[in-house]
Amino acid sequence: MQTLVVPLTAQLRTLLNTTTADASWMLTATLLAGAVLTPIAGGPGNIFGQRRMLVISLALLIIRSVPCTP
């Protein structure tokens, strides 16, 4: 999911009416969010179980992705 933005960088430039450098910050934002959220999700994974947290994370990803589909 983090690298999903890479092929879209050129299209984001035209969609957002901005420069390529500014559009590439979208990639930086997704990588930063992943770096921050991984340890945050790891803590409950040690308490409640890694498999349960993986299933919860996957369910959240699917639920949040459904509105984005055309």
C-alpha positions in Angstrom: 0.0 0.0 0.0 2.9 2.4 0.7 4.3 2.2 -2.8 0.8 2.5 -4.4 1.4 6.3 -4.8 4.6 5.9 -6.9 2.8 5.3 -10.3 0.3 8.0 -9.5 2.9 10.8 -8.9 2.7 12.1 -12.5 -1.1 12.1 -12.4 -1.2 13.7 -9.0 0.8 16.6 -10.5 -2.0 17.3 -13.0 -4.9 16.5 -10.7 -3.6 18.8 -7.9 -2.2 21.4 -10.3 1.2 21.4 -8.6 4.8 20.6 -9.4 6.3 17.1 -9.5 8.4 17.8 -6.4 5.3 18.8 -4.4 3.4 15.7 -5.7 6.3 13.5 -4.6 5.6 14.5 -1.0 2.6 12.2 -1.2 5.0 9.3 -1.3 6.9 10.7 1.6 3.7 11.0 3.6 2.7 7.4 3.0 6.1 6.1 4.0 6.2 8.3 7.1 2.7 7.1 8.1 3.8 3.5 7.7 6.9 4.1 9.8 4.9 5.7 12.6 2.0 3.3 12.6 4.0 0.0 12.5 5.4 0.3 16.1 2.0 1.6 17.3 0.3 -1.5 15.9 3.1 -3.7 17.3 2.3 -2.9 20.9 -1.2 -4.2 20.8 0.1 -7.1 18.7 2.2 -8.2 21.7 -0.8 -8.0 24.0 -3.7 -9.3 22.0 -1.8 -11.5 19.5 -0.1 -10.8 16.2 -2.6 -12.7 14.1 -5.5 -10.8 15.6 -3.9 -7.5 14.9 -3.0 -8.5 11.4 -6.7 -9.4 10.7 -7.9 -6.2 12.3 -5.4 -4.2 10.2 -6.4 -6.0 7.0 -10.1 -5.4 7.8 -9.5 -1.7 8.4 -7.6 -1.5 5.1 -10.4 -3.1 3.2 -13.1 -1.0 4.9 -11.2 2.2 4.2 -10.5 1.2 0.6 -14.1 0.4 -0.4 -15.2 4.1 -0.6 -12.2 4.8 -2.9 -13.3 2.4 -5.6 -15.4 3.8 -8.5 
